[in-house]
Amino acid sequence: MSTEFEPKILAFVCNWCTYAGADLTGTSRIKYASNVKIVRFPCTGRIDFMLLLKAFANGSDGVIVSGCHPNDCHYTSGNFHARRRWMLFRGLLDFLGVDVRRIQFSWVSAAEGAKWAEVVNKTVADVRALGPYAEYKKAAKFLAGNEDVLLKAQEVAL
Ligand code: FES
């Protein structure tokens, strides 16, 4: 029996591109790591800082955020909002002690089943090398006491 650490990865994906790309990965029978659980959003424009923190607080070792390529968003600019938020989140997450290498931000279209497999495999390998995310309890404690403040800070920053 193997005792190798198996990371738990949560993927926030948009319905129109990456979710369809992930589906194509399956229908094309491309093998990839089974460590990922997908949460489907209408658009990556929905992603916010609290969702990332809650993923870690609830036991994820890594997170993927993936949507349509620039200029392909079905809601015009949701992926640009997501990218802008990601630039802000990085600093906040770093401040909170979350290693940003645990978060993969990518664009995967509905035709890129092979790319989805690559993104998942790379994220799993990177997070496996980092080890389990033992700090998640710290994030959970922080969340419990500061959710309102964090949401207000995010609104102001955006
Ligand atoms: Fe895919 Fe907006 S619809 S990122």
Backbone and ligand atoms as CSV (ligand in chain L), in Angstrom:
chain,resi,resn,atom,element,x,y,z
A,1,MET,N,N,0.844,-1.191,0.000
A,1,MET,CA,C,0.000,0.000,0.000
A,1,MET,C,C,0.884,1.248,0.000
A,2,SER,N,N,0.556,2.200,-0.898
A,2,SER,CA,C,1.335,3.430,-1.010
A,2,SER,C,C,0.931,4.424,0.081
A,3,THR,N,N,1.905,5.108,0.640
A,3,THR,CA,C,1.598,6.120,1.655
A,3,THR,C,C,1.850,7.516,1.112
A,4,GLU,N,N,2.006,7.615,-0.233
A,4,GLU,CA,C,2.271,8.917,-0.827
A,4,GLU,C,C,1.089,9.850,-0.587
A,5,PHE,N,N,1.401,11.080,-0.271
A,5,PHE,CA,C,0.385,12.090,-0.021
A,5,PHE,C,C,-0.442,12.336,-1.289
A,6,GLU,N,N,-1.757,12.257,-1.174
A,6,GLU,CA,C,-2.645,12.534,-2.302
A,6,GLU,C,C,-3.357,13.853,-2.054
A,7,PRO,N,N,-2.954,14.919,-2.757
A,7,PRO,CA,C,-3.561,16.231,-2.512
A,7,PRO,C,C,-5.035,16.273,-2.880
A,8,LYS,N,N,-5.781,17.062,-2.112
A,8,LYS,CA,C,-7.185,17.328,-2.462
A,8,LYS,C,C,-7.213,18.679,-3.167
A,9,ILE,N,N,-7.678,18.663,-4.410
A,9,ILE,CA,C,-7.701,19.890,-5.213
A,9,ILE,C,C,-9.149,20.250,-5.524
A,10,LEU,N,N,-9.506,21.510,-5.286
A,10,LEU,CA,C,-10.829,21.998,-5.652
A,10,LEU,C,C,-10.674,22.917,-6.861
A,11,ALA,N,N,-11.486,22.684,-7.894
A,11,ALA,CA,C,-11.387,23.496,-9.115
A,11,ALA,C,C,-12.666,24.298,-9.309
A,12,PHE,N,N,-12.526,25.622,-9.354
A,12,PHE,CA,C,-13.639,26.511,-9.682
A,12,PHE,C,C,-13.545,26.788,-11.176
A,13,VAL,N,N,-14.512,26.296,-11.947
A,13,VAL,CA,C,-14.424,26.434,-13.404
A,13,VAL,C,C,-15.686,27.075,-13.952
A,14,CYS,N,N,-15.550,27.757,-15.090
A,14,CYS,CA,C,-16.740,28.343,-15.716
A,14,CYS,C,C,-17.455,27.274,-16.536
A,15,ASN,N,N,-18.750,27.429,-16.615
A,15,ASN,CA,C,-19.596,26.457,-17.301
A,15,ASN,C,C,-19.292,26.343,-18.791
A,16,TRP,N,N,-18.975,27.490,-19.421
A,16,TRP,CA,C,-18.974,27.537,-20.881
A,16,TRP,C,C,-17.686,27.062,-21.523
A,17,CYS,N,N,-16.574,27.226,-20.843
A,17,CYS,CA,C,-15.291,26.820,-21.457
A,17,CYS,C,C,-14.633,25.677,-20.690
A,18,THR,N,N,-14.143,25.954,-19.491
A,18,THR,CA,C,-13.346,24.930,-18.813
A,18,THR,C,C,-14.169,23.704,-18.442
A,19,TYR,N,N,-15.421,23.912,-18.013
A,19,TYR,CA,C,-16.220,22.732,-17.670
A,19,TYR,C,C,-16.403,21.841,-18.905
A,20,ALA,N,N,-16.673,22.491,-20.038
A,20,ALA,CA,C,-16.819,21.728,-21.285
A,20,ALA,C,C,-15.486,21.092,-21.682
A,21,GLY,N,N,-14.368,21.814,-21.435
A,21,GLY,CA,C,-13.037,21.250,-21.714
A,21,GLY,C,C,-12.755,20.027,-20.852
A,22,ALA,N,N,-13.154,20.115,-19.573
A,22,ALA,CA,C,-12.959,18.972,-18.670
A,22,ALA,C,C,-13.811,17.793,-19.119
A,23,ASP,N,N,-15.009,18.103,-19.602
A,23,ASP,CA,C,-15.881,17.041,-20.118
A,23,ASP,C,C,-15.234,16.382,-21.341
A,24,LEU,N,N,-14.621,17.215,-22.186
A,24,LEU,CA,C,-13.943,16.680,-23.372
A,24,LEU,C,C,-12.773,15.768,-22.972
A,25,THR,N,N,-12.095,16.138,-21.889
A,25,THR,CA,C,-11.001,15.292,-21.398
A,25,THR,C,C,-11.525,13.881,-21.141
A,26,GLY,N,N,-12.683,13.825,-20.506
A,26,GLY,CA,C,-13.269,12.527,-20.188
A,26,GLY,C,C,-13.740,11.774,-21.424
A,27,THR,N,N,-14.457,12.492,-22.304
A,27,THR,CA,C,-14.981,11.799,-23.485
A,27,THR,C,C,-13.864,11.402,-24.448
A,28,SER,N,N,-12.712,12.096,-24.358
A,28,SER,CA,C,-11.552,11.731,-25.188
A,28,SER,C,C,-10.717,10.625,-24.529
A,29,ARG,N,N,-11.142,10.239,-23.346
A,29,ARG,CA,C,-10.452,9.186,-22.579
A,29,ARG,C,C,-8.998,9.536,-22.286
A,30,ILE,N,N,-8.758,10.818,-22.008
A,30,ILE,CA,C,-7.411,11.248,-21.614
A,30,ILE,C,C,-7.290,11.010,-20.112
A,31,LYS,N,N,-6.265,10.300,-19.727
A,31,LYS,CA,C,-6.091,9.993,-18.305
A,31,LYS,C,C,-5.458,11.190,-17.585
A,32,TYR,N,N,-5.973,11.485,-16.407
A,32,TYR,CA,C,-5.366,12.530,-15.580
A,32,TYR,C,C,-5.667,12.246,-14.121
A,33,ALA,N,N,-4.982,12.977,-13.260
A,33,ALA,CA,C,-5.100,12.737,-11.825
A,33,ALA,C,C,-6.550,12.868,-11.369
A,34,SER,N,N,-6.937,12.001,-10.466
A,34,SER,CA,C,-8.330,11.984,-10.000
A,34,SER,C,C,-8.503,12.771,-8.701
A,35,ASN,N,N,-7.534,13.623,-8.391
A,35,ASN,CA,C,-7.548,14.335,-7.114
A,35,ASN,C,C,-8.441,15.575,-7.109
A,36,VAL,N,N,-9.026,15.893,-8.254
A,36,VAL,CA,C,-9.722,17.174,-8.376
A,36,VAL,C,C,-11.242,17.014,-8.271
A,37,LYS,N,N,-11.862,17.954,-7.529
A,37,LYS,CA,C,-13.324,18.051,-7.486
A,37,LYS,C,C,-13.683,19.379,-8.125
A,38,ILE,N,N,-14.680,19.336,-9.002
A,38,ILE,CA,C,-15.021,20.528,-9.778
A,38,ILE,C,C,-16.248,21.221,-9.209
A,39,VAL,N,N,-16.142,22.540,-9.083
A,39,VAL,CA,C,-17.291,23.384,-8.751
A,39,VAL,C,C,-17.548,24.239,-9.988
A,40,ARG,N,N,-18.728,24.089,-10.571
A,40,ARG,CA,C,-19.039,24.773,-11.834
A,40,ARG,C,C,-19.755,26.095,-11.563
A,41,PHE,N,N,-19.196,27.158,-12.118
A,41,PHE,CA,C,-19.797,28.494,-12.035
A,41,PHE,C,C,-20.286,28.907,-13.415
A,42,PRO,N,N,-21.231,29.846,-13.487
A,42,PRO,CA,C,-21.565,30.388,-14.802
A,42,PRO,C,C,-20.344,31.037,-15.453
A,43,CYS,N,N,-19.493,31.679,-14.629
A,43,CYS,CA,C,-18.370,32.451,-15.160
A,43,CYS,C,C,-17.326,32.617,-14.060
A,44,THR,N,N,-16.048,32.699,-14.416
A,44,THR,CA,C,-15.027,32.895,-13.381
A,44,THR,C,C,-15.135,34.278,-12.741
A,45,GLY,N,N,-15.918,35.173,-13.353
A,45,GLY,CA,C,-16.144,36.477,-12.737
A,45,GLY,C,C,-16.774,36.344,-11.357
A,46,ARG,N,N,-17.309,35.178,-11.038
A,46,ARG,CA,C,-17.929,34.934,-9.727
A,46,ARG,C,C,-16.890,34.681,-8.620
A,47,ILE,N,N,-15.682,34.363,-9.012
A,47,ILE,CA,C,-14.696,33.966,-7.995
A,47,ILE,C,C,-14.409,35.141,-7.051
A,48,ASP,N,N,-14.306,34.855,-5.801
A,48,ASP,CA,C,-13.868,35.892,-4.874
A,48,ASP,C,C,-12.938,35.299,-3.825
A,49,PHE,N,N,-12.340,36.205,-3.105
A,49,PHE,CA,C,-11.320,35.856,-2.134
A,49,PHE,C,C,-11.834,34.857,-1.096
A,50,MET,N,N,-13.092,35.060,-0.648
A,50,MET,CA,C,-13.642,34.193,0.388
A,50,MET,C,C,-13.785,32.751,-0.093
A,51,LEU,N,N,-14.097,32.567,-1.364
A,51,LEU,CA,C,-14.229,31.198,-1.882
A,51,LEU,C,C,-12.890,30.471,-1.816
A,52,LEU,N,N,-11.819,31.184,-2.140
A,52,LEU,CA,C,-10.495,30.547,-2.065
A,52,LEU,C,C,-10.168,30.178,-0.625
A,53,LEU,N,N,-10.403,31.125,0.279
A,53,LEU,CA,C,-10.091,30.838,1.683
A,53,LEU,C,C,-10.957,29.701,2.229
A,54,LYS,N,N,-12.235,29.690,1.836
A,54,LYS,CA,C,-13.126,28.632,2.330
A,54,LYS,C,C,-12.703,27.261,1.798
A,55,ALA,N,N,-12.199,27.242,0.579
A,55,ALA,CA,C,-11.714,25.967,0.032
A,55,ALA,C,C,-10.592,25.425,0.920
A,56,PHE,N,N,-9.667,26.293,1.277
A,56,PHE,CA,C,-8.569,25.841,2.147
A,56,PHE,C,C,-9.083,25.531,3.553
A,57,ALA,N,N,-9.999,26.372,4.035
A,57,ALA,CA,C,-10.532,26.152,5.383
A,57,ALA,C,C,-11.242,24.813,5.485
A,58,ASN,N,N,-11.803,24.356,4.371
A,58,ASN,CA,C,-12.542,23.089,4.383
A,58,ASN,C,C,-11.695,21.902,3.940
A,59,GLY,N,N,-10.380,22.083,3.902
A,59,GLY,CA,C,-9.513,20.920,3.724
A,59,GLY,C,C,-8.837,20.762,2.388
A,60,SER,N,N,-9.044,21.689,1.438
A,60,SER,CA,C,-8.341,21.559,0.162
A,60,SER,C,C,-6.848,21.841,0.359
A,61,ASP,N,N,-6.042,21.126,-0.384
A,61,ASP,CA,C,-4.592,21.372,-0.363
A,61,ASP,C,C,-4.182,22.303,-1.500
A,62,GLY,N,N,-5.044,22.418,-2.499
A,62,GLY,CA,C,-4.765,23.281,-3.636
A,62,GLY,C,C,-6.055,23.656,-4.334
A,63,VAL,N,N,-6.004,24.737,-5.115
A,63,VAL,CA,C,-7.197,25.244,-5.804
A,63,VAL,C,C,-6.830,25.591,-7.244
A,64,ILE,N,N,-7.737,25.269,-8.154
A,64,ILE,CA,C,-7.611,25.699,-9.550
A,64,ILE,C,C,-8.769,26.643,-9.850
A,65,VAL,N,N,-8.467,27.756,-10.510
A,65,VAL,CA,C,-9.514,28.639,-11.042
A,65,VAL,C,C,-9.284,28.688,-12.544
A,66,SER,N,N,-10.292,28.320,-13.315
A,66,SER,CA,C,-10.088,28.269,-14.758
A,66,SER,C,C,-11.360,28.636,-15.511
A,67,GLY,N,N,-11.181,29.424,-16.556
A,67,GLY,CA,C,-12.327,29.841,-17.357
A,67,GLY,C,C,-11.934,30.055,-18.803
A,68,CYS,N,N,-12.764,30.832,-19.483
A,68,CYS,CA,C,-12.546,31.094,-20.907
A,68,CYS,C,C,-11.284,31.940,-21.117
A,69,HIS,N,N,-10.703,31.802,-22.279
A,69,HIS,CA,C,-9.551,32.624,-22.641
A,69,HIS,C,C,-9.977,34.090,-22.732
A,70,PRO,N,N,-9.016,35.010,-22.586
A,70,PRO,CA,C,-9.341,36.432,-22.742
A,70,PRO,C,C,-10.087,36.677,-24.061
A,71,ASN,N,N,-11.119,37.514,-23.980
A,71,ASN,CA,C,-12.004,37.871,-25.107
A,71,ASN,C,C,-12.963,36.755,-25.526
A,72,ASP,N,N,-12.976,35.619,-24.795
A,72,ASP,CA,C,-13.927,34.540,-25.099
A,72,ASP,C,C,-15.002,34.385,-24.031
A,73,CYS,N,N,-14.954,35.216,-22.980
A,73,CYS,CA,C,-15.915,35.080,-21.884
A,73,CYS,C,C,-17.337,35.281,-22.417
A,74,HIS,N,N,-18.241,34.395,-22.010
A,74,HIS,CA,C,-19.617,34.480,-22.490
A,74,HIS,C,C,-20.384,35.621,-21.840
A,75,TYR,N,N,-19.783,36.236,-20.832
A,75,TYR,CA,C,-20.380,37.415,-20.198
A,75,TYR,C,C,-19.478,38.624,-20.438
A,76,THR,N,N,-18.784,38.604,-21.528
A,76,THR,CA,C,-17.948,39.690,-22.037
A,76,THR,C,C,-16.633,39.866,-21.295
A,77,SER,N,N,-16.715,40.127,-19.971
A,77,SER,CA,C,-15.472,40.486,-19.284
A,77,SER,C,C,-15.287,39.826,-17.927
A,78,GLY,N,N,-16.059,38.776,-17.633
A,78,GLY,CA,C,-15.933,38.127,-16.328
A,78,GLY,C,C,-14.534,37.594,-16.078
A,79,ASN,N,N,-13.910,37.054,-17.119
A,79,ASN,CA,C,-12.560,36.504,-16.910
A,79,ASN,C,C,-11.537,37.611,-16.661
A,80,PHE,N,N,-11.778,38.805,-17.208
A,80,PHE,CA,C,-10.881,39.923,-16.907
A,80,PHE,C,C,-11.040,40.358,-15.446
A,81,HIS,N,N,-12.297,40.330,-14.945
A,81,HIS,CA,C,-12.517,40.641,-13.517
A,81,HIS,C,C,-11.803,39.599,-12.651
A,82,ALA,N,N,-11.923,38.315,-13.067
A,82,ALA,CA,C,-11.276,37.245,-12.291
A,82,ALA,C,C,-9.759,37.445,-12.273
A,83,ARG,N,N,-9.207,37.801,-13.420
A,83,ARG,CA,C,-7.745,37.992,-13.481
A,83,ARG,C,C,-7.324,39.156,-12.596
A,84,ARG,N,N,-8.118,40.222,-12.637
A,84,ARG,CA,C,-7.781,41.388,-11.819
A,84,ARG,C,C,-7.861,41.033,-10.327
A,85,ARG,N,N,-8.914,40.292,-9.961
A,85,ARG,CA,C,-9.041,39.877,-8.559
A,85,ARG,C,C,-7.860,39.000,-8.155
A,86,TRP,N,N,-7.471,38.092,-9.050
A,86,TRP,CA,C,-6.360,37.191,-8.737
A,86,TRP,C,C,-5.107,37.991,-8.416
A,87,MET,N,N,-4.864,39.068,-9.151
A,87,MET,CA,C,-3.685,39.887,-8.885
A,87,MET,C,C,-3.746,40.477,-7.475
A,88,LEU,N,N,-4.986,40.830,-7.039
A,88,LEU,CA,C,-5.143,41.368,-5.683
A,88,LEU,C,C,-5.081,40.261,-4.633
A,89,PHE,N,N,-5.692,39.102,-4.953
A,89,PHE,CA,C,-5.740,38.000,-3.980
A,89,PHE,C,C,-4.341,37.523,-3.614
A,90,ARG,N,N,-3.468,37.519,-4.603
A,90,ARG,CA,C,-2.130,36.963,-4.360
A,90,ARG,C,C,-1.466,37.631,-3.162
A,91,GLY,N,N,-1.541,38.962,-3.152
A,91,GLY,CA,C,-0.931,39.701,-2.044
A,91,GLY,C,C,-1.611,39.399,-0.724
A,92,LEU,N,N,-2.957,39.351,-0.738
A,92,LEU,CA,C,-3.702,39.085,0.498
A,92,LEU,C,C,-3.418,37.674,1.012
A,93,LEU,N,N,-3.414,36.710,0.091
A,93,LEU,CA,C,-3.164,35.322,0.499
A,93,LEU,C,C,-1.754,35.164,1.049
A,94,ASP,N,N,-0.826,35.822,0.397
A,94,ASP,CA,C,0.563,35.784,0.861
A,94,ASP,C,C,0.646,36.354,2.275
A,95,PHE,N,N,-0.069,37.464,2.505
A,95,PHE,CA,C,-0.094,38.099,3.826
A,95,PHE,C,C,-0.654,37.150,4.882
A,96,LEU,N,N,-1.657,36.341,4.479
A,96,LEU,CA,C,-2.281,35.410,5.428
A,96,LEU,C,C,-1.470,34.122,5.614
A,97,GLY,N,N,-0.406,34.001,4.857
A,97,GLY,CA,C,0.432,32.818,5.010
A,97,GLY,C,C,0.058,31.666,4.104
A,98,VAL,N,N,-0.823,31.930,3.114
A,98,VAL,CA,C,-1.174,30.878,2.155
A,98,VAL,C,C,-0.138,30.891,1.041
A,99,ASP,N,N,0.513,29.783,0.806
A,99,ASP,CA,C,1.501,29.684,-0.269
A,99,ASP,C,C,0.766,29.754,-1.613
A,100,VAL,N,N,1.001,30.819,-2.387
A,100,VAL,CA,C,0.217,31.014,-3.623
A,100,VAL,C,C,0.529,29.954,-4.683
A,101,ARG,N,N,1.579,29.176,-4.468
A,101,ARG,CA,C,1.837,28.077,-5.416
A,101,ARG,C,C,0.762,26.997,-5.310
A,102,ARG,N,N,-0.064,27.085,-4.288
A,102,ARG,CA,C,-1.165,26.122,-4.143
A,102,ARG,C,C,-2.370,26.491,-5.002
A,103,ILE,N,N,-2.297,27.631,-5.664
A,103,ILE,CA,C,-3.427,28.088,-6.481
A,103,ILE,C,C,-2.977,28.232,-7.930
A,104,GLN,N,N,-3.704,27.575,-8.811
A,104,GLN,CA,C,-3.390,27.631,-10.240
A,104,GLN,C,C,-4.503,28.390,-10.940
A,105,PHE,N,N,-4.144,29.435,-11.644
A,105,PHE,CA,C,-5.112,30.227,-12.408
A,105,PHE,C,C,-4.852,29.960,-13.876
A,106,SER,N,N,-5.877,29.536,-14.623
A,106,SER,CA,C,-5.607,29.209,-16.024
A,106,SER,C,C,-6.833,29.479,-16.906
A,107,TRP,N,N,-6.587,29.444,-18.212
A,107,TRP,CA,C,-7.649,29.548,-19.206
A,107,TRP,C,C,-7.683,28.204,-19.930
A,108,VAL,N,N,-8.833,27.572,-19.992
A,108,VAL,CA,C,-8.977,26.317,-20.733
A,108,VAL,C,C,-10.282,26.394,-21.518
A,109,SER,N,N,-10.208,26.298,-22.828
A,109,SER,CA,C,-11.419,26.392,-23.653
A,109,SER,C,C,-12.125,25.037,-23.737
A,110,ALA,N,N,-13.302,25.057,-24.344
A,110,ALA,CA,C,-14.090,23.829,-24.503
A,110,ALA,C,C,-13.404,22.824,-25.425
A,111,ALA,N,N,-12.442,23.302,-26.223
A,111,ALA,CA,C,-11.751,22.413,-27.172
A,111,ALA,C,C,-10.418,21.911,-26.627
A,112,GLU,N,N,-10.105,22.279,-25.372
A,112,GLU,CA,C,-8.770,21.970,-24.841
A,112,GLU,C,C,-8.811,20.905,-23.740
A,113,GLY,N,N,-9.338,19.757,-24.091
A,113,GLY,CA,C,-9.377,18.663,-23.127
A,113,GLY,C,C,-7.989,18.247,-22.662
A,114,ALA,N,N,-7.043,18.221,-23.589
A,114,ALA,CA,C,-5.668,17.832,-23.225
A,114,ALA,C,C,-5.046,18.858,-22.290
A,115,LYS,N,N,-5.363,20.137,-22.531
A,115,LYS,CA,C,-4.793,21.182,-21.656
A,115,LYS,C,C,-5.351,21.048,-20.238
A,116,TRP,N,N,-6.646,20.722,-20.115
A,116,TRP,CA,C,-7.230,20.548,-18.787
A,116,TRP,C,C,-6.480,19.442,-18.029
A,117,ALA,N,N,-6.210,18.350,-18.711
A,117,ALA,CA,C,-5.461,17.261,-18.064
A,117,ALA,C,C,-4.085,17.750,-17.615
A,118,GLU,N,N,-3.430,18.558,-18.453
A,118,GLU,CA,C,-2.104,19.094,-18.086
A,118,GLU,C,C,-2.191,19.995,-16.866
A,119,VAL,N,N,-3.205,20.878,-16.845
A,119,VAL,CA,C,-3.363,21.805,-15.711
A,119,VAL,C,C,-3.567,21.020,-14.419
A,120,VAL,N,N,-4.448,20.018,-14.476
A,120,VAL,CA,C,-4.721,19.223,-13.264
A,120,VAL,C,C,-3.461,18.458,-12.844
A,121,ASN,N,N,-2.819,17.806,-13.787
A,121,ASN,CA,C,-1.629,17.007,-13.436
A,121,ASN,C,C,-0.514,17.879,-12.862
A,122,LYS,N,N,-0.329,19.061,-13.455
A,122,LYS,CA,C,0.722,19.962,-12.951
A,122,LYS,C,C,0.384,20.450,-11.541
A,123,THR,N,N,-0.887,20.825,-11.341
A,123,THR,CA,C,-1.291,21.317,-10.020
A,123,THR,C,C,-1.126,20.225,-8.967
A,124,VAL,N,N,-1.555,19.020,-9.300
A,124,VAL,CA,C,-1.426,17.910,-8.341
A,124,VAL,C,C,0.047,17.664,-8.020
A,125,ALA,N,N,0.904,17.678,-9.040
A,125,ALA,CA,C,2.342,17.441,-8.811
A,125,ALA,C,C,2.944,18.558,-7.954
A,126,ASP,N,N,2.586,19.816,-8.270
A,126,ASP,CA,C,3.120,20.954,-7.495
A,126,ASP,C,C,2.682,20.888,-6.038
A,127,VAL,N,N,1.393,20.608,-5.830
A,127,VAL,CA,C,0.872,20.580,-4.462
A,127,VAL,C,C,1.401,19.356,-3.708
A,128,ARG,N,N,1.563,18.269,-4.408
A,128,ARG,CA,C,2.144,17.085,-3.768
A,128,ARG,C,C,3.549,17.393,-3.256
A,129,ALA,N,N,4.305,18.144,-4.069
A,129,ALA,CA,C,5.673,18.511,-3.666
A,129,ALA,C,C,5.662,19.447,-2.454
A,130,LEU,N,N,4.606,20.285,-2.346
A,130,LEU,CA,C,4.510,21.203,-1.206
A,130,LEU,C,C,4.076,20.494,0.071
A,131,GLY,N,N,3.358,19.367,-0.094
A,131,GLY,CA,C,2.883,18.615,1.067
A,131,GLY,C,C,1.480,19.041,1.477
A,132,PRO,N,N,0.915,18.386,2.493
A,132,PRO,CA,C,-0.441,18.710,2.948
A,132,PRO,C,C,-0.510,20.151,3.452
A,133,TYR,N,N,-1.690,20.745,3.299
A,133,TYR,CA,C,-1.857,22.123,3.748
A,133,TYR,C,C,-2.315,22.131,5.199
A,134,ALA,N,N,-1.367,22.040,6.084
A,134,ALA,CA,C,-1.679,21.909,7.501
A,134,ALA,C,C,-2.190,23.206,8.112
A,135,GLU,N,N,-2.021,24.317,7.406
A,135,GLU,CA,C,-2.399,25.619,7.962
A,135,GLU,C,C,-3.879,25.932,7.783
A,136,TYR,N,N,-4.651,25.002,7.202
A,136,TYR,CA,C,-6.027,25.356,6.864
A,136,TYR,C,C,-6.846,25.748,8.085
A,137,LYS,N,N,-6.513,25.199,9.232
A,137,LYS,CA,C,-7.269,25.542,10.430
A,137,LYS,C,C,-7.080,27.006,10.782
A,138,LYS,N,N,-5.890,27.514,10.500
A,138,LYS,CA,C,-5.625,28.930,10.739
A,138,LYS,C,C,-6.541,29.773,9.845
A,139,ALA,N,N,-6.654,29.362,8.599
A,139,ALA,CA,C,-7.513,30.081,7.662
A,139,ALA,C,C,-8.962,30.025,8.131
A,140,ALA,N,N,-9.390,28.855,8.626
A,140,ALA,CA,C,-10.767,28.696,9.092
A,140,ALA,C,C,-11.050,29.625,10.274
A,141,LYS,N,N,-10.092,29.707,11.176
A,141,LYS,CA,C,-10.258,30.560,12.354
A,141,LYS,C,C,-10.332,32.028,11.915
A,142,PHE,N,N,-9.471,32.370,10.998
A,142,PHE,CA,C,-9.447,33.740,10.490
A,142,PHE,C,C,-10.788,34.079,9.828
A,143,LEU,N,N,-11.296,33.130,9.044
A,143,LEU,CA,C,-12.566,33.329,8.347
A,143,LEU,C,C,-13.699,33.607,9.325
A,144,ALA,N,N,-13.755,32.792,10.361
A,144,ALA,CA,C,-14.858,32.872,11.303
A,144,ALA,C,C,-14.964,34.265,11.915
A,145,GLY,N,N,-13.823,34.887,12.133
A,145,GLY,CA,C,-13.850,36.182,12.801
A,145,GLY,C,C,-13.833,37.385,11.874
A,146,ASN,N,N,-13.542,37.191,10.598
A,146,ASN,CA,C,-13.290,38.356,9.740
A,146,ASN,C,C,-13.995,38.348,8.390
A,147,GLU,N,N,-14.998,37.515,8.218
A,147,GLU,CA,C,-15.602,37.425,6.886
A,147,GLU,C,C,-16.164,38.766,6.423
A,148,ASP,N,N,-16.890,39.473,7.286
A,148,ASP,CA,C,-17.474,40.766,6.887
A,148,ASP,C,C,-16.390,41.766,6.518
A,149,VAL,N,N,-15.352,41.801,7.331
A,149,VAL,CA,C,-14.267,42.758,7.077
A,149,VAL,C,C,-13.589,42.442,5.752
A,150,LEU,N,N,-13.343,41.163,5.499
A,150,LEU,CA,C,-12.676,40.764,4.255
A,150,LEU,C,C,-13.526,41.094,3.033
A,151,LEU,N,N,-14.832,40.842,3.135
A,151,LEU,CA,C,-15.700,41.146,1.997
A,151,LEU,C,C,-15.731,42.642,1.711
A,152,LYS,N,N,-15.747,43.455,2.775
A,152,LYS,CA,C,-15.730,44.913,2.581
A,152,LYS,C,C,-14.385,45.335,1.958
A,153,ALA,N,N,-13.291,44.772,2.449
A,153,ALA,CA,C,-11.959,45.114,1.906
A,153,ALA,C,C,-11.879,44.760,0.436
A,154,GLN,N,N,-12.478,43.621,0.086
A,154,GLN,CA,C,-12.466,43.190,-1.318
A,154,GLN,C,C,-13.278,44.149,-2.180
A,155,GLU,N,N,-14.433,44.579,-1.682
A,155,GLU,CA,C,-15.264,45.529,-2.443
A,155,GLU,C,C,-14.509,46.824,-2.686
A,156,VAL,N,N,-13.844,47.312,-1.659
A,156,VAL,CA,C,-13.093,48.569,-1.784
A,156,VAL,C,C,-11.950,48.397,-2.785
A,157,ALA,N,N,-11.250,47.266,-2.690
A,157,ALA,CA,C,-10.087,47.031,-3.561
A,157,ALA,C,C,-10.489,46.916,-5.030
A,158,LEU,N,N,-11.704,46.422,-5.275
A,158,LEU,CA,C,-12.133,46.233,-6.655
A,158,LEU,C,C,-12.900,47.438,-7.129
L,1,FES,FE1,FE,-16.124,31.539,-19.040
L,1,FES,FE2,FE,-16.763,34.049,-18.243
L,1,FES,S1,S,-18.031,32.587,-19.218
L,1,FES,S2,S,-14.927,32.965,-17.936
